[in-house]
Amino acid sequence: MLGSKGEPILPEGIAARFWNICGAIVRDKLQTWITTSNWKNVPTTTKDVLWATLKEKFTFLEGQEDSTRKFAEGLLGRCFRNWRSILNTDYVKKGKNARNNFGRIPLEMWEEFVQQKNTLEAKALSEENTRKDMKATENPHHLGAGGYAAKIAKWRREKEEWMIAAHRNWVLARISVFTSEGKVTFKHPTTMEIYESLEQLAELQKKGLFKLGRERDQVTAAIGTAEHSGRVRGMSSTLPWGKAFQNDQGSYKKWECYKKNLEEKMRAIANARSIANVRYPIDEIQVDTPCRLVATGIAIMAHVFPKEPPPEYSWVQVVTVLDESCELNIPTDEGIEVLGDAMNQYILWHRRDIILNINASPEISRMSQDEPMIQSNVDVE
């Protein structure tokens, strides 16, 4: 049986077996690709070989291959990244030769891989990833290779629905013990703190004092850090929000979501009574002025347009683009959502992130001396 993303979930144990076989295929078939850091750069022909090998181990029903292959390729890519990390951690850093265990790695390729991992940039990235891993293991789960998908059906049979699903699953994924008084406790103190917060939030929700807001659920509130897009705590590390929160589809429109977040931010600023004193360089100009964002453009005075920009935003005209994939906080009325599509178009950009090209515009008015002015948080070389 397959899940909504094409992942095997039944019979019990199939998810872990699928994961383990994908890992074994990667270690066997990709020994000549270890110097390729990006899974996307592995040729399609090679991925076809991996998929054919996987199909020798499993039988898929008619009509299921496309969705399963998409899931499998994502999992194979994850296994590939994990294996390259293991080669670095268990071999390069310890001065060992991985060719003793993986004999089809060419000698020159292994030497190149060692050189890659010994650069200053690679070491800095490794240290950063290690720091993130240590942070992530403050509340470790014990799910095994199958992840949440392999456990949820079992938990549903074993435990009453005493919490919402994600809340329950997050707790059950951590090893808990019962004290002599019958209370639940955990090995890691931070896990116990989160568990207690979850119980309090569950009670508040019953009383109507805590309202769920899509990814802003009990688990996110208890942990205190925002959920990453493309995963759902207590459900799956690869489940898109759109499928996890299907009852909240209406809130996924970028503009509606943006307006809600902006309203919350504005209320917080208003409560702090700080917005009246905040000024940016763009507040001082009287004429259209060249500027830089992650693009170059012309800052346009608000009176040119029939509608006022939202607070903290200004109109700019995009002239050149440095990062075509950069998403716009506020899509245009024509539906443009990324900078690469906004060439010569008028867009709304946060005033804080607009750097004026003063030398190119001698007509800029004199800056006010009476009110403090905030510097841009965008670094431009």
Legacy VTK file of the C-alpha trace (Angstrom):
# vtk DataFile Version 3.0
C-alpha trace
ASCII
DATASET POLYDATA
POINTS 381 float
0.000 0.000 0.000
1.289 3.444 -0.923
0.847 6.786 0.826
-0.178 10.083 -0.759
3.380 10.787 -2.001
3.939 7.315 -3.444
5.795 6.064 -0.373
5.267 2.411 0.716
3.463 2.271 4.088
1.941 -1.221 4.278
2.492 -4.034 5.104
4.214 -3.225 8.374
7.965 -2.919 7.983
7.900 -2.161 4.255
8.869 1.503 4.740
12.067 0.612 6.597
12.930 -2.114 4.063
12.371 0.306 1.163
14.660 2.883 2.773
17.392 0.323 3.541
17.376 -1.067 0.000
17.599 2.450 -1.475
20.656 3.066 0.699
22.257 -0.211 -0.400
21.637 0.587 -4.082
23.244 4.017 -3.697
26.347 2.597 -2.022
26.645 -0.071 -4.727
25.860 1.912 -7.874
27.185 5.419 -7.137
30.760 4.689 -6.096
31.987 6.531 -9.196
29.908 9.634 -8.375
31.144 10.533 -4.895
32.699 13.824 -6.038
29.299 15.025 -7.274
27.918 17.128 -4.430
24.514 17.859 -5.967
22.086 14.995 -6.569
20.547 16.972 -9.441
23.829 16.651 -11.333
23.673 12.858 -11.352
22.624 11.986 -14.941
19.110 10.770 -15.681
20.572 7.636 -17.278
22.234 6.749 -13.975
19.012 7.397 -12.075
17.248 5.091 -14.560
19.663 2.334 -13.559
18.947 2.936 -9.856
15.184 2.797 -10.482
15.497 -0.412 -12.529
17.503 -2.011 -9.718
14.875 -0.953 -7.169
12.078 -2.445 -9.290
13.876 -5.799 -9.123
13.267 -5.777 -5.355
9.649 -4.576 -5.297
6.490 -5.089 -7.340
4.332 -2.017 -8.029
0.721 -2.089 -9.156
-0.218 -0.660 -12.523
-0.568 3.114 -12.373
1.616 3.462 -9.274
5.060 3.587 -10.856
5.135 7.309 -11.633
4.327 8.447 -8.086
6.557 5.803 -6.537
9.489 6.684 -8.789
9.183 10.364 -7.849
9.259 9.450 -4.157
12.064 6.924 -4.694
14.296 9.402 -6.529
13.917 11.863 -3.673
14.804 9.129 -1.191
17.760 7.941 -3.289
19.044 11.519 -3.344
18.740 11.720 0.424
20.596 8.398 0.796
23.305 9.705 -1.537
23.816 12.834 0.572
23.883 10.754 3.759
26.450 8.355 2.303
28.759 11.172 1.167
28.506 12.584 4.683
29.438 9.188 6.155
32.407 8.930 3.792
33.609 12.277 5.127
32.918 11.570 8.797
34.047 7.943 9.038
36.870 7.958 6.510
38.250 11.377 5.511
38.236 12.856 9.006
39.731 9.668 10.464
42.396 9.323 7.799
40.958 6.054 6.488
40.658 4.905 2.886
37.060 4.151 1.900
38.296 2.059 -1.026
38.987 -0.716 1.453
35.206 -1.079 1.852
34.008 0.335 -1.459
36.441 -1.131 -3.956
34.884 0.369 -7.089
35.731 3.943 -6.063
38.541 4.952 -8.455
41.756 5.947 -6.677
41.931 9.365 -8.343
38.297 10.038 -7.478
38.846 9.182 -3.813
41.844 11.518 -3.702
39.722 14.284 -5.245
36.959 13.646 -2.701
39.470 13.924 0.158
40.725 17.227 -1.272
37.148 18.517 -1.562
36.441 17.749 2.078
39.688 19.300 3.318
39.069 22.786 1.885
38.335 25.591 4.336
34.839 26.037 2.886
34.019 22.327 3.254
35.292 22.223 6.832
33.277 25.311 7.763
30.149 23.807 6.218
30.769 20.522 8.040
31.098 22.333 11.368
27.873 24.247 10.695
26.016 21.038 9.828
27.392 19.369 12.954
26.125 22.265 15.048
22.678 21.971 13.475
22.672 18.201 14.041
23.514 18.691 17.713
20.659 21.171 17.985
18.305 18.723 16.288
19.279 15.891 18.653
18.217 17.784 21.755
14.897 15.939 21.382
15.837 12.862 19.318
13.247 10.458 17.929
13.587 6.684 17.704
11.528 5.938 14.637
13.979 3.883 12.618
14.375 3.998 8.852
10.637 3.906 8.186
10.010 7.267 9.857
6.582 8.310 11.088
4.759 6.523 8.271
5.825 3.126 9.592
4.636 3.856 13.140
1.443 5.905 12.872
-0.883 2.994 12.066
0.474 1.046 15.046
0.118 3.998 17.404
-3.464 4.548 16.330
-4.291 0.998 17.401
-2.450 1.276 20.696
-3.471 4.661 22.010
-6.686 6.639 22.210
-6.922 9.961 20.415
-6.006 11.904 23.544
-4.160 14.546 21.497
-4.223 15.812 17.959
-2.320 13.506 15.606
0.923 15.476 15.212
1.075 16.132 18.971
0.597 12.453 19.789
3.060 11.239 17.154
5.808 13.660 18.204
5.607 12.435 21.807
5.416 8.735 20.938
8.483 9.055 18.688
10.570 9.914 21.783
11.500 7.252 24.326
9.500 7.825 27.487
9.444 6.038 30.837
6.952 5.981 33.677
7.952 6.931 37.201
6.868 4.999 40.275
4.016 7.513 40.591
2.844 6.645 37.075
3.949 9.919 35.491
5.616 10.198 32.098
9.210 11.413 31.947
11.934 11.573 29.290
15.690 11.129 29.104
16.274 14.637 27.729
15.113 17.554 29.940
14.096 19.683 26.944
11.822 16.879 25.728
10.097 16.851 29.116
9.590 20.615 28.929
8.031 20.327 25.483
5.810 17.457 26.632
4.503 19.519 29.547
3.850 22.466 27.231
1.965 20.174 24.840
-0.304 18.974 27.619
-1.029 22.552 28.680
-1.767 23.580 25.093
-4.064 20.589 24.631
-6.102 21.743 27.644
-6.173 25.324 26.373
-7.388 24.103 22.997
-10.249 22.180 24.626
-11.303 25.410 26.336
-11.072 27.370 23.105
-8.138 29.439 24.349
-5.647 28.065 21.831
-6.497 28.023 18.135
-4.637 25.995 15.547
-3.345 27.929 12.549
-2.157 25.539 9.857
1.564 24.867 10.589
1.248 26.914 13.791
0.021 23.933 15.760
0.585 22.665 19.282
3.978 21.143 18.486
5.320 24.345 16.919
4.025 26.438 19.826
5.543 24.076 22.403
8.959 23.821 20.724
9.070 27.553 20.066
10.610 27.452 16.584
8.784 27.894 13.292
8.034 24.862 11.153
10.054 24.499 7.942
8.085 24.346 4.713
8.054 20.904 3.113
7.874 19.000 6.383
5.438 18.578 9.264
6.623 17.731 12.753
4.979 14.595 14.064
3.865 13.582 10.560
6.719 13.417 8.057
10.001 15.102 7.174
8.955 15.265 3.503
5.203 15.980 3.674
4.201 19.254 1.953
2.033 21.638 3.969
-0.646 21.594 1.277
-1.272 17.883 1.877
-0.793 17.947 5.633
-3.208 20.846 6.206
-5.832 20.172 3.549
-8.543 21.835 5.629
-6.572 25.086 5.426
-6.160 25.272 1.657
-7.718 28.739 1.555
-4.905 30.180 3.642
-2.236 29.027 1.202
-2.779 31.918 -1.186
0.456 33.841 -0.838
-1.197 37.253 -0.634
-3.675 36.185 2.056
-0.907 34.557 4.074
1.299 37.603 3.619
-1.454 39.975 4.752
-2.077 37.925 7.881
1.623 37.855 8.794
1.980 41.547 8.017
-0.985 42.439 10.207
0.564 40.527 13.106
3.911 42.257 12.619
2.289 45.657 12.424
0.345 45.074 15.619
3.563 44.144 17.384
5.308 47.263 16.097
2.374 49.450 17.064
2.353 48.024 20.575
6.016 48.886 20.911
5.263 52.474 19.760
8.304 52.418 17.521
7.019 52.730 13.980
6.582 56.509 14.094
10.314 56.997 14.597
11.538 54.554 11.950
12.802 56.146 8.735
14.762 54.763 5.816
16.825 56.456 3.109
14.002 56.055 0.617
11.738 58.208 2.822
13.898 61.219 1.984
13.772 61.194 -1.811
11.550 63.495 -3.857
12.166 62.071 -7.351
12.577 58.665 -8.980
16.007 57.426 -7.884
18.297 54.528 -8.946
18.544 51.876 -6.235
19.774 48.343 -5.536
17.953 45.357 -3.982
19.024 41.849 -5.087
18.526 43.637 -8.379
18.981 47.188 -9.604
16.030 49.413 -10.224
14.369 52.785 -9.857
12.638 53.756 -6.626
9.259 55.185 -7.616
7.376 57.750 -5.543
4.072 56.387 -4.203
1.919 59.118 -5.768
2.568 57.634 -9.241
0.266 54.723 -8.426
-3.464 54.716 -7.684
-3.078 52.527 -4.593
-0.899 53.113 -1.571
1.770 50.486 -0.833
1.463 48.521 2.437
3.287 49.932 5.476
7.057 49.575 5.227
6.922 48.977 1.440
7.663 51.169 -1.601
7.262 50.894 -5.359
10.369 50.118 -7.415
10.894 49.416 -11.099
13.181 46.440 -11.770
15.984 47.191 -14.254
18.448 44.303 -13.810
18.199 41.101 -11.743
20.962 39.394 -9.750
18.921 36.532 -8.286
16.172 35.421 -10.648
14.720 32.897 -8.173
14.206 35.421 -5.356
10.517 35.361 -4.374
8.524 38.565 -4.027
6.813 39.103 -0.688
3.906 40.673 -2.542
3.147 39.252 -6.015
2.105 41.752 -8.669
-1.469 42.062 -9.897
-0.345 40.161 -13.005
0.703 37.192 -10.854
4.486 37.716 -10.992
6.028 35.982 -7.960
9.813 35.937 -8.601
12.292 38.643 -9.545
13.327 36.887 -12.734
9.861 37.519 -14.190
9.696 41.136 -13.035
12.124 42.756 -15.475
10.965 46.330 -16.254
7.931 45.792 -14.025
6.810 47.760 -10.972
6.968 45.758 -7.744
6.613 46.394 -4.014
9.831 46.044 -1.995
10.526 46.535 1.715
11.959 50.005 2.314
14.567 48.571 4.657
16.087 46.564 1.808
16.353 49.384 -0.748
19.806 50.921 -1.153
19.778 54.223 -2.976
22.459 55.003 -5.553
23.025 58.547 -4.305
25.858 59.306 -6.749
23.545 58.614 -9.676
20.879 60.981 -8.412
22.097 64.429 -7.288
18.479 65.581 -6.938
17.889 63.600 -3.739
16.686 65.933 -1.046
18.619 66.621 2.064
18.160 64.005 4.775
16.187 65.002 7.808
18.281 65.720 10.881
15.396 65.533 13.334
14.399 61.880 13.010
16.559 58.741 13.282
17.049 56.776 10.076
17.548 53.013 9.930
20.284 51.574 7.746
19.481 48.923 5.152
20.112 45.322 6.174
21.238 44.345 2.658
24.990 44.167 2.049
26.038 45.326 -1.412
29.599 45.020 -2.620
LINES 1 382
381 0 1 2 3 4 5 6 7 8 9 10 11 12 13 14 15 16 17 18 19 20 21 22 23 24 25 26 27 28 29 30 31 32 33 34 35 36 37 38 39 40 41 42 43 44 45 46 47 48 49 50 51 52 53 54 55 56 57 58 59 60 61 62 63 64 65 66 67 68 69 70 71 72 73 74 75 76 77 78 79 80 81 82 83 84 85 86 87 88 89 90 91 92 93 94 95 96 97 98 99 100 101 102 103 104 105 106 107 108 109 110 111 112 113 114 115 116 117 118 119 120 121 122 123 124 125 126 127 128 129 130 131 132 133 134 135 136 137 138 139 140 141 142 143 144 145 146 147 148 149 150 151 152 153 154 155 156 157 158 159 160 161 162 163 164 165 166 167 168 169 170 171 172 173 174 175 176 177 178 179 180 181 182 183 184 185 186 187 188 189 190 191 192 193 194 195 196 197 198 199 200 201 202 203 204 205 206 207 208 209 210 211 212 213 214 215 216 217 218 219 220 221 222 223 224 225 226 227 228 229 230 231 232 233 234 235 236 237 238 239 240 241 242 243 244 245 246 247 248 249 250 251 252 253 254 255 256 257 258 259 260 261 262 263 264 265 266 267 268 269 270 271 272 273 274 275 276 277 278 279 280 281 282 283 284 285 286 287 288 289 290 291 292 293 294 295 296 297 298 299 300 301 302 303 304 305 306 307 308 309 310 311 312 313 314 315 316 317 318 319 320 321 322 323 324 325 326 327 328 329 330 331 332 333 334 335 336 337 338 339 340 341 342 343 344 345 346 347 348 349 350 351 352 353 354 355 356 357 358 359 360 361 362 363 364 365 366 367 368 369 370 371 372 373 374 375 376 377 378 379 380
